Amino acid sequence: MTSQRPPAPTVAVIGAGFSGTMTAVQLLRSASAGRPLRVVLIERSGDWGRGVAYAATDAPVVLNVPARGMSAYPDEPGHFLEWLRQRDPDAGPETFARRTLYGEYLAQQLTDAATDALPHGELDSVADEALAVEGSGSGSGGTVRLASGAAIEADRIVLALGNFPPSDPPVTDRWFYRDRRYVGSPWSPAALVDLAPETPVLLIGTGLTMFDLIATLAARGHGGAIHVLSRRGLIPHVHRAPAAGCTAPVPAPPAGGLRPLVRWLRAAARDAEARGCDWRIVVDGLRPELQSLWRSMPIDERRRFLRHLRPYWEIHRHRLPPPILDTFEAARRAGRVTLHAGSLRSFRAADGETAVEVELALRGGTTRSIIVGRVINCTGPTSEYRKLEHPLVRGLFAAGLATPDPLHLGLETADDGALVDAAGRPSRIIFAIGPVRKGSLWETTAVPELREQAVALAGRLLK
Ligand SMILES: Cc1cc2nc3c(=O)[nH]c(=O)nc-3n(C[C@H](O)[C@H](O)[C@H](O)COP(=O)(O)OP(=O)(O)OC[C@H]3O[C@@H](n4cnc5c(N)ncnc54)[C@H](O)[C@@H]3O)c2cc1C
């Protein structure tokens, strides 16, 4: 099926999570009589503004960031808090709002931007899956092919594909990964379906997703044993509101690689504590510098960071709302949750196939077997794009339009977000935003960075 090229320049945005939605909003805000624009926002779930993180759910999951940090607009830092206060007058800057509510907030930004943009800006919301992206040949535009058979011609195309389910952890015999007791995506609505309240569960990974699952299990009245496992058994630190007068130090991280940077971080944290403040202000103060620090680091240094420091960095950077940690610790004290440090060794069917015996190789050299009725992979979004079953990504690789970054954290992109092809050339048509840019930017997964990226990308697309 072919379609007529519309008169106004068209930007097709694939994915309507935070990144795609806010790119569309920023584009629509810039439409004017002198600059008419059509934005086609394509989302396979048919839910606008939600994505994986802010999906509509009964689960009592809350944002990982207090309301003061969740505005969708970099130039209006209080925007989300004001919106929230209209619904909950008790909400304050340190409130951790429900994630489903945040999805409503984003959906409303899109609706408002689409209404305000008329008649110069037009939004087409298309509930469909993008299966392929093709260049036009003339280099002046491209085509997005959809699962329904429709095709959208656009002058610019944005990949806002977001977070992909985790990779299966390494084990010698992978039979269990095809078993119905294994859940490969913790965000799948099927993850907890048919789970009897007393069934013991193993959650692999001890980051923020694991805590979501614990909260969701508790809300469903699950009373069975919960085992949680990660290589080092580390869990995230909690958020703490900065004490009065404790502002982030003016960041002056040293150039020259990882070692001086770690020394600087430790010294700055000690200094903050000595001033009666908290190490968190140092991590938060460094955050706006992270992308340029990452880019300035030689590839071997980045590799060393991933190999040795990443887990320690993650637990300081991605923090938990305090009540979530309290619930977890209470369940641990009651013996309902057991934290294991180690790795998976093998799976064996148990209890006449209704359960699985999992052998763990624990840190310190011992092993332990546990019997559970379900295993849920909470190890975090995969970045091994070469192994994804995603038809669009596969097609981009096959056509040579995309290439993984050297560390296989995402897709290679130029500084302005242009997708870099297999020959190393930045595209003039296809751009990317969000977690797919992790290899180029490292810090590109959360709202404070994504809202800035949406503004910058919209500006770039309109050039
Ligand atoms: C569970 C979870 C909780 C989080 N909580 C927070 C938080 O509290 N605060 C914070 O700052 N950050 C949080 N994050 C980080 C999060 O990555 C960002 O805030 C943001 O949601 C990322 O948005 P995104 O649009 O880039 O990706 P996603 O939310 O993953 O959205 C991508 C969208 O693209 C769609 N899509 C993909 N492929 C196609 C295709 N071929 N065709 C059509 N549609 C397609 C998907 O269906 C999806 O809706 C959280 C992340 C997760 C996973």
The ligand as an SDF file (V2000), in Angstrom:
LIG
                    3D

 53 58  0  0  0  0  0  0  0  0999 V2000
    9.7520   -0.3320   35.1700 C   0  0  0  0  0  0  0  0  0  0  0  0
   10.4530    0.9840   34.9620 C   0  0  0  0  0  0  0  0  0  0  0  0
   10.2400    2.0410   35.8310 C   0  0  0  0  0  0  0  0  0  0  0  0
   10.8620    3.2670   35.6310 C   0  0  0  0  0  0  0  0  0  0  0  0
   10.6390    4.2910   36.5130 N   0  0  0  0  0  0  0  0  0  0  0  0
   11.2190    5.4960   36.3010 C   0  0  0  0  0  0  0  0  0  0  0  0
   10.9760    6.6030   37.1680 C   0  0  0  0  0  0  0  0  0  0  0  0
   10.2640    6.4830   38.1550 O   0  0  0  0  0  0  0  0  0  0  0  0
   11.5820    7.7870   36.8900 N   0  0  0  0  0  0  0  0  0  0  0  0
   12.4030    7.9490   35.8050 C   0  0  0  0  0  0  0  0  0  0  0  0
   12.9260    9.0380   35.5760 O   0  0  0  0  0  0  0  0  0  0  0  0
   12.6450    6.9070   34.9700 N   0  0  0  0  0  0  0  0  0  0  0  0
   12.0840    5.7020   35.1950 C   0  0  0  0  0  0  0  0  0  0  0  0
   12.3410    4.6590   34.3520 N   0  0  0  0  0  0  0  0  0  0  0  0
   13.2560    4.8780   33.2280 C   0  0  0  0  0  0  0  0  0  0  0  0
   12.5050    4.9180   31.8970 C   0  0  0  0  0  0  0  0  0  0  0  0
   13.3680    4.2540   30.9930 O   0  0  0  0  0  0  0  0  0  0  0  0
   12.2160    6.3050   31.3660 C   0  0  0  0  0  0  0  0  0  0  0  0
   11.6640    7.1320   32.3450 O   0  0  0  0  0  0  0  0  0  0  0  0
   11.2440    6.3130   30.2020 C   0  0  0  0  0  0  0  0  0  0  0  0
   10.0370    5.7410   30.5860 O   0  0  0  0  0  0  0  0  0  0  0  0
   11.7710    5.6520   28.9670 C   0  0  0  0  0  0  0  0  0  0  0  0
   10.8480    5.9320   27.9570 O   0  0  0  0  0  0  0  0  0  0  0  0
   11.0620    5.4660   26.4720 P   0  0  0  0  0  0  0  0  0  0  0  0
    9.9630    6.0850   25.7040 O   0  0  0  0  0  0  0  0  0  0  0  0
   12.4360    5.7530   26.0340 O   0  0  0  0  0  0  0  0  0  0  0  0
   10.9220    3.8660   26.5040 O   0  0  0  0  0  0  0  0  0  0  0  0
    9.6760    2.9240   26.7840 P   0  0  0  0  0  0  0  0  0  0  0  0
    8.9360    3.3530   27.9670 O   0  0  0  0  0  0  0  0  0  0  0  0
   10.2010    1.5370   26.7700 O   0  0  0  0  0  0  0  0  0  0  0  0
    8.7440    3.1380   25.5120 O   0  0  0  0  0  0  0  0  0  0  0  0
    9.0420    2.6470   24.2330 C   0  0  0  0  0  0  0  0  0  0  0  0
    7.7240    2.4280   23.5040 C   0  0  0  0  0  0  0  0  0  0  0  0
    8.0090    2.0600   22.1620 O   0  0  0  0  0  0  0  0  0  0  0  0
    7.0340    1.1120   21.7470 C   0  0  0  0  0  0  0  0  0  0  0  0
    7.6000    0.3770   20.6160 N   0  0  0  0  0  0  0  0  0  0  0  0
    8.7550   -0.3230   20.5710 C   0  0  0  0  0  0  0  0  0  0  0  0
    8.9430   -0.8470   19.3520 N   0  0  0  0  0  0  0  0  0  0  0  0
    7.8810   -0.4540   18.5970 C   0  0  0  0  0  0  0  0  0  0  0  0
    7.5210   -0.6660   17.2490 C   0  0  0  0  0  0  0  0  0  0  0  0
    8.2900   -1.3990   16.4230 N   0  0  0  0  0  0  0  0  0  0  0  0
    6.3710   -0.1290   16.7940 N   0  0  0  0  0  0  0  0  0  0  0  0
    5.5840    0.6200   17.6040 C   0  0  0  0  0  0  0  0  0  0  0  0
    5.8800    0.8460   18.9070 N   0  0  0  0  0  0  0  0  0  0  0  0
    7.0290    0.3230   19.3950 C   0  0  0  0  0  0  0  0  0  0  0  0
    6.8120    0.2580   22.9860 C   0  0  0  0  0  0  0  0  0  0  0  0
    5.5570   -0.4120   22.9240 O   0  0  0  0  0  0  0  0  0  0  0  0
    6.8700    1.3120   24.0900 C   0  0  0  0  0  0  0  0  0  0  0  0
    5.5980    1.8150   24.4090 O   0  0  0  0  0  0  0  0  0  0  0  0
   11.7270    3.4290   34.5360 C   0  0  0  0  0  0  0  0  0  0  0  0
   11.9490    2.3540   33.6610 C   0  0  0  0  0  0  0  0  0  0  0  0
   11.3150    1.1460   33.8600 C   0  0  0  0  0  0  0  0  0  0  0  0
   11.5810    0.0160   32.8920 C   0  0  0  0  0  0  0  0  0  0  0  0
  1  2  1  0
  2  3  1  0
  2 52  2  0
  3  4  2  0
  4  5  1  0
  4 50  1  0
  5  6  2  0
  6  7  1  0
  6 13  1  0
  7  8  2  0
  7  9  1  0
  9 10  1  0
 10 11  2  0
 10 12  1  0
 12 13  2  0
 13 14  1  0
 14 15  1  0
 14 50  1  0
 15 16  1  0
 16 17  1  0
 16 18  1  0
 18 19  1  0
 18 20  1  0
 20 21  1  0
 20 22  1  0
 22 23  1  0
 23 24  1  0
 24 25  2  0
 24 26  1  0
 24 27  1  0
 27 28  1  0
 28 29  2  0
 28 30  1  0
 28 31  1  0
 31 32  1  0
 32 33  1  0
 33 34  1  0
 33 48  1  0
 34 35  1  0
 35 36  1  0
 35 46  1  0
 36 37  1  0
 36 45  1  0
 37 38  2  0
 38 39  1  0
 39 40  1  0
 39 45  2  0
 40 41  1  0
 40 42  2  0
 42 43  1  0
 43 44  2  0
 44 45  1  0
 46 47  1  0
 46 48  1  0
 48 49  1  0
 50 51  2  0
 51 52  1  0
 52 53  1  0
M  END
$$$$
